[in-house]
Amino acid sequence: MIILARWGGESKLEEVIDGITIKRVGFEKNSKYSTPLSLNPIWKKEIQNAINHYKPSLIIVREIMLGTISGKLAKKHSIPIIMDMAENYPAAIKLWKKYNSNFVKKYLFHNLDIADKVERTSTKFMDGFIFVCTENKIRLEETLNYNVNSEIIYNTPPLEKNNINKILDNKIKMFHHGYLTNEKSILNFITSLSKLEISYSFDIYGDGENIDDYKRFVDTNITDNNVKFYGKYYLNDLPTIIKNSNIGVIPYDSNDFNNFTIHNKLFDFFKFGLPVISGNMLPTKKIVESTNSGWVIETGNSNQINKLLRSIHLDDLKEKSLNSYSAYLNKYNWSVDEINLLQFIKRFI
């Protein structure tokens, strides 16, 4: 297997990691030259070289902005190609700050809907799709007006027999981890917390383009030190972070991005048997409610959140914790996902 990846400052042009060859596009060049676009001749050349050298049996494209050139080269060489479409990319583009920073970008991605056009064009070259939820599959089928060959892969963590997180009290000790961007805004949730008059703590791990906005809001509106920012973290830190928490929170708004994806942190919570508070996002809500692993809220409804947090007791936390861990063991783990993925890939090779 070979992965073509954009160079991000690594010391080697090419290396083998766990038996997988990593080739870095734009090695030691200014990043503007390796912008992942189908019109970029550097990417076209590297994809063509990889096809010539490795003669792949299947191409999987993860970057939708490279979908058109990847699809054209796949068809030229009669190689099946599938797209890993983990999200509603056009919706994400319209929400990210960097694509709303000036008039030109707003015009391109909002008025002209460039991202939507890229999706419509690139997906027509695909033989199949990998989604993380059925909602995104249905969205794409309605966009393209035909049924697509696809599989749902949840991107779950490996199956490991962990010590389930022990819920020792009924204190409201919440945490969130991940990259902080507009499409996954936690501002409405923090705003709701600022209006509460009960004891709680909310620990936020990670950084991102929105973190300074959140810090300013907390400094101005939450003076009792209930909300804390811990900055960058590593995956190996998660077990320790989780042991200091009673509830994992995915406090995102229901929008055109969050309603067509599932955030991996949900399955991180399940892996360690952590109860979940989730925003009212369709795919996540469906899993949380069907597994009885937590609670679903309207992120900007402070009265609802206040009522919920007041009503949570130790027995509730323990019950939801057991259900969360059971969901991980029985379904939402990579041992299950892996089988489904391999069976899907076998349709093409």
C-alpha positions as CSV (number, residue, x, y, z in Angstrom):
1,M,0.0,0.0,0.0
2,I,1.1,3.5,-0.8
3,I,-0.2,6.8,0.7
4,L,0.3,10.1,-1.1
5,A,0.3,12.7,1.5
6,R,1.0,16.5,1.5
7,W,4.4,17.3,3.0
8,G,4.0,18.8,6.4
9,G,7.6,19.4,7.5
10,E,8.7,15.8,7.9
11,S,12.4,15.0,7.3
12,K,11.9,12.3,4.7
13,L,10.4,12.4,1.2
14,E,9.4,8.8,1.5
15,E,9.4,6.2,4.2
16,V,7.8,2.9,5.2
17,I,5.7,2.9,8.4
18,D,4.1,-0.3,9.6
19,G,4.5,-1.8,6.1
20,I,2.9,1.2,4.4
21,T,4.8,3.4,2.0
22,I,4.3,7.1,2.6
23,K,5.2,9.5,-0.2
24,R,5.1,13.2,0.6
25,V,4.0,15.5,-2.2
26,G,5.7,19.0,-2.3
27,F,8.6,17.8,-0.2
28,E,10.7,20.8,1.0
29,K,8.7,23.2,-1.2
30,N,6.6,26.2,-0.2
31,S,3.2,24.8,0.9
32,K,1.4,26.8,-1.8
33,Y,2.9,24.5,-4.4
34,S,1.3,21.4,-2.9
35,T,-2.2,22.7,-2.4
36,P,-4.4,19.7,-3.0
37,L,-6.4,20.7,-6.1
38,S,-7.2,18.7,-9.2
39,L,-5.8,21.5,-11.3
40,N,-2.4,21.4,-9.5
41,P,0.1,19.7,-11.9
42,I,2.3,18.6,-9.0
43,W,-0.5,16.4,-7.7
44,K,-1.3,15.1,-11.1
45,K,2.3,14.2,-11.7
46,E,2.6,12.4,-8.4
47,I,-0.6,10.4,-8.8
48,Q,0.4,9.4,-12.3
49,N,3.9,8.4,-11.1
50,A,2.4,6.3,-8.3
51,I,0.1,4.5,-10.7
52,N,3.0,3.8,-13.1
53,H,5.4,2.6,-10.4
54,Y,3.0,0.6,-8.0
55,K,0.3,-0.4,-10.5
56,P,-2.4,-0.4,-7.8
57,S,-5.5,-2.6,-7.9
58,L,-7.6,0.1,-6.2
59,I,-7.4,3.8,-5.6
60,I,-9.0,5.3,-2.5
61,V,-9.3,9.1,-2.5
62,R,-9.7,10.9,0.8
63,E,-9.3,14.5,-0.3
64,I,-12.3,15.5,-2.3
65,M,-10.5,18.4,-4.0
66,L,-8.3,15.8,-5.6
67,G,-11.2,13.6,-6.6
68,T,-11.5,14.8,-10.2
69,I,-7.9,14.3,-11.2
70,S,-7.7,11.0,-9.3
71,G,-10.9,9.8,-11.0
72,K,-9.7,10.8,-14.4
73,L,-6.4,9.0,-14.0
74,A,-8.2,5.9,-12.5
75,K,-10.5,5.7,-15.5
76,K,-7.6,6.2,-17.9
77,H,-5.8,3.2,-16.5
78,S,-8.9,1.1,-15.8
79,I,-8.4,1.1,-12.0
80,P,-11.4,1.0,-9.7
81,I,-11.6,4.1,-7.4
82,I,-13.6,4.8,-4.3
83,M,-14.0,7.9,-2.2
84,D,-13.7,8.0,1.6
85,M,-16.4,10.6,2.2
86,A,-16.5,11.0,6.0
87,E,-18.3,14.3,6.0
88,N,-20.4,16.9,4.1
89,Y,-17.3,18.7,2.7
90,P,-19.2,21.6,1.0
91,A,-20.9,22.4,4.3
92,A,-17.6,22.3,6.2
93,I,-16.0,24.7,3.6
94,K,-18.7,27.2,4.1
95,L,-18.3,27.2,7.9
96,W,-14.5,27.3,8.2
97,K,-13.1,30.7,9.1
98,K,-10.4,30.6,6.5
99,Y,-13.0,30.5,3.7
100,N,-14.9,33.4,5.2
101,S,-11.9,35.7,5.8
102,N,-12.4,37.9,2.7
103,F,-14.8,38.9,-0.1
104,V,-13.1,36.7,-2.7
105,K,-13.3,33.5,-0.7
106,K,-16.9,34.3,0.4
107,Y,-17.8,34.8,-3.3
108,L,-16.1,31.6,-4.4
109,F,-17.4,29.3,-1.8
110,H,-20.8,30.9,-0.9
111,N,-22.0,32.7,-4.0
112,L,-20.5,30.4,-6.7
113,D,-20.7,27.2,-4.5
114,I,-17.3,26.0,-5.7
115,A,-17.2,23.2,-3.2
116,D,-20.6,21.9,-4.2
117,K,-19.5,21.9,-7.9
118,V,-16.3,20.0,-7.0
119,E,-18.3,17.4,-5.1
120,R,-20.8,16.9,-8.0
121,T,-17.9,16.7,-10.5
122,S,-15.5,14.4,-8.6
123,T,-18.1,12.0,-7.3
124,K,-19.2,11.1,-10.9
125,F,-15.8,9.3,-11.4
126,M,-16.2,7.1,-8.3
127,D,-17.1,3.4,-8.3
128,G,-18.0,3.4,-4.7
129,F,-18.1,5.4,-1.5
130,I,-17.2,4.9,2.2
131,F,-19.5,6.9,4.6
132,V,-19.6,7.1,8.4
133,C,-23.3,7.4,8.5
134,T,-26.4,6.7,6.4
135,E,-27.5,10.3,6.5
136,N,-24.5,11.4,4.3
137,K,-25.1,8.5,1.9
138,I,-28.7,9.7,1.4
139,R,-27.6,13.3,1.0
140,L,-25.2,12.4,-1.8
141,E,-27.7,10.1,-3.5
142,E,-30.3,13.0,-3.5
143,T,-27.6,15.3,-4.9
144,L,-26.5,12.9,-7.7
145,N,-30.0,11.5,-8.2
146,Y,-28.9,7.9,-8.3
147,N,-28.1,5.1,-5.8
148,V,-24.4,4.7,-5.0
149,N,-22.4,1.6,-4.2
150,S,-21.2,2.2,-0.6
151,E,-20.5,0.9,2.9
152,I,-20.8,2.5,6.3
153,I,-17.5,2.5,8.2
154,Y,-17.7,4.2,11.6
155,N,-13.9,4.9,12.0
156,T,-13.9,3.3,15.4
157,P,-11.0,2.6,17.8
158,P,-9.3,-0.8,18.0
159,L,-11.0,-3.5,20.1
160,E,-9.1,-3.6,23.4
161,K,-10.4,-4.9,26.8
162,N,-10.0,-1.7,28.9
163,N,-10.8,-1.1,32.4
164,I,-14.1,0.7,32.2
165,N,-14.0,4.2,33.6
166,K,-15.1,4.2,37.2
167,I,-17.9,6.6,38.0
168,L,-17.2,7.3,41.7
169,D,-19.6,10.2,42.4
170,N,-22.4,12.2,40.8
171,K,-20.4,15.4,40.3
172,I,-20.8,16.9,36.9
173,K,-17.2,16.6,35.5
174,M,-17.4,17.0,31.8
175,F,-14.8,17.1,29.1
176,H,-14.4,17.7,25.4
177,H,-11.4,16.9,23.1
178,G,-10.6,17.8,19.5
179,Y,-9.8,20.5,17.1
180,L,-11.9,23.6,17.6
181,T,-13.4,25.0,14.4
182,N,-16.6,26.7,13.3
183,E,-18.4,23.6,12.0
184,K,-17.9,22.0,15.4
185,S,-18.6,25.1,17.5
186,I,-18.9,24.7,21.3
187,L,-19.8,28.4,21.8
188,N,-23.5,27.8,22.3
189,F,-22.9,25.2,24.9
190,I,-20.4,27.4,26.8
191,T,-22.9,30.2,26.6
192,S,-25.5,28.0,28.2
193,L,-23.1,26.9,30.9
194,S,-22.4,30.6,31.8
195,K,-26.1,30.9,32.8
196,L,-26.0,27.9,35.2
197,E,-26.1,28.2,39.0
198,I,-25.1,24.6,39.8
199,S,-21.7,23.0,40.5
200,Y,-20.0,21.6,37.4
201,S,-16.6,21.5,35.6
202,F,-15.9,21.5,31.9
203,D,-12.4,20.7,30.7
204,I,-11.5,21.4,27.1
205,Y,-8.5,19.7,25.5
206,G,-7.2,20.7,22.0
207,D,-6.6,23.8,20.0
208,G,-7.8,25.2,16.7
209,E,-8.9,28.4,15.0
210,N,-11.7,29.1,17.5
211,I,-9.9,28.6,20.8
212,D,-9.1,32.3,21.3
213,D,-12.7,33.2,20.8
214,Y,-13.8,30.7,23.5
215,K,-11.2,31.8,25.9
216,R,-12.3,35.4,25.6
217,F,-15.9,34.5,26.2
218,V,-15.0,32.4,29.2
219,D,-12.8,35.1,30.7
220,T,-15.6,37.6,30.4
221,N,-18.6,35.5,31.3
222,I,-17.5,32.6,33.5
223,T,-15.6,33.8,36.5
224,D,-15.8,30.8,38.8
225,N,-13.1,28.7,37.0
226,N,-15.6,26.0,36.0
227,V,-14.4,26.0,32.4
228,K,-10.7,25.3,31.8
229,F,-8.6,25.0,28.6
230,Y,-5.7,22.5,28.5
231,G,-4.5,23.0,25.0
232,K,-2.9,20.4,22.8
233,Y,-3.1,16.7,23.9
234,Y,-1.9,13.4,22.5
235,L,-4.0,10.3,21.9
236,N,-2.0,8.4,24.6
237,D,-3.2,11.0,27.1
238,L,-6.9,10.2,26.5
239,P,-7.2,7.3,29.1
240,T,-5.8,9.6,31.8
241,I,-8.0,12.5,30.7
242,I,-11.1,10.3,30.8
243,K,-10.3,8.9,34.2
244,N,-10.6,12.5,35.5
245,S,-14.1,12.9,33.9
246,N,-17.6,11.6,34.4
247,I,-19.2,12.7,31.2
248,G,-17.9,13.1,27.6
249,V,-19.4,16.0,25.7
250,I,-20.0,16.5,22.0
251,P,-21.8,19.8,22.3
252,Y,-22.2,20.7,18.6
253,D,-25.1,22.4,16.9
254,S,-27.4,20.7,14.5
255,N,-26.2,22.0,11.1
256,D,-25.5,20.8,7.5
257,F,-22.1,19.6,8.6
258,N,-22.8,17.8,11.9
259,N,-26.0,16.2,10.6
260,F,-24.1,14.3,8.0
261,T,-21.1,12.9,9.9
262,I,-20.2,11.2,13.2
263,H,-17.4,12.6,15.3
264,N,-14.9,9.9,16.3
265,K,-14.8,11.2,19.9
266,L,-18.2,9.5,20.4
267,F,-16.4,6.1,20.0
268,D,-13.5,7.3,22.2
269,F,-16.1,7.8,25.0
270,F,-17.6,4.4,24.3
271,K,-14.2,2.7,24.4
272,F,-13.7,3.8,28.0
273,G,-17.3,3.5,29.1
274,L,-18.0,7.2,29.4
275,P,-21.6,8.5,29.4
276,V,-22.2,11.1,26.6
277,I,-23.9,14.4,26.4
278,S,-24.5,15.2,22.7
279,G,-25.9,18.0,20.7
280,N,-29.0,17.3,18.6
281,M,-27.1,16.0,15.6
282,L,-29.1,13.4,13.7
283,P,-26.5,10.5,13.3
284,T,-25.0,11.0,16.8
285,K,-28.4,11.4,18.4
286,K,-29.5,8.1,16.8
287,I,-26.6,6.2,18.3
288,V,-26.7,7.8,21.7
289,E,-30.4,7.2,22.1
290,S,-30.4,3.6,20.6
291,T,-27.6,2.5,23.0
292,N,-29.0,4.5,26.0
293,S,-25.4,5.7,26.5
294,G,-26.2,9.3,27.4
295,W,-28.4,12.4,26.8
296,V,-29.2,14.6,23.8
297,I,-29.6,18.4,24.2
298,E,-30.2,21.5,22.3
299,T,-26.8,23.2,22.8
300,G,-28.2,26.7,23.2
301,N,-31.0,25.8,25.6
302,S,-29.6,26.7,29.0
303,N,-32.9,25.8,30.8
304,Q,-32.8,22.3,29.3
305,I,-29.1,21.9,30.1
306,N,-29.6,23.2,33.7
307,K,-32.5,20.8,34.2
308,L,-30.5,17.8,32.8
309,L,-27.4,18.5,34.9
310,R,-29.5,18.9,38.1
311,S,-31.2,15.6,37.5
312,I,-28.2,13.4,36.8
313,H,-27.3,11.1,39.7
314,L,-24.7,8.5,40.4
315,D,-27.0,5.6,39.2
316,D,-27.7,7.4,35.9
317,L,-24.0,7.8,35.3
318,K,-23.2,4.2,36.1
319,E,-26.0,2.9,33.9
320,K,-25.0,5.0,30.9
321,S,-21.4,4.1,31.5
322,L,-22.1,0.4,31.2
323,N,-24.3,0.9,28.1
324,S,-21.5,3.0,26.5
325,Y,-18.9,0.3,27.1
326,S,-21.3,-2.4,25.9
327,A,-21.9,-0.5,22.6
328,Y,-18.1,-0.4,22.1
329,L,-17.6,-4.1,22.8
330,N,-20.5,-5.3,20.6
331,K,-20.5,-3.0,17.6
332,Y,-18.5,0.2,17.6
333,N,-15.0,-1.1,17.4
334,W,-12.5,-1.6,14.6
335,S,-12.8,-5.4,14.6
336,V,-16.3,-5.0,13.3
337,D,-15.5,-2.0,11.0
338,E,-12.5,-3.8,9.6
339,I,-14.5,-6.8,8.4
340,N,-17.1,-4.5,6.7
341,L,-14.3,-2.5,5.1
342,L,-12.5,-5.5,3.7
343,Q,-15.6,-7.1,2.4
344,F,-16.5,-3.8,0.6
345,I,-13.0,-3.5,-0.9
346,K,-13.2,-7.0,-2.2
347,R,-16.1,-6.0,-4.5
348,F,-13.6,-3.9,-6.5
349,I,-10.4,-6.1,-6.7
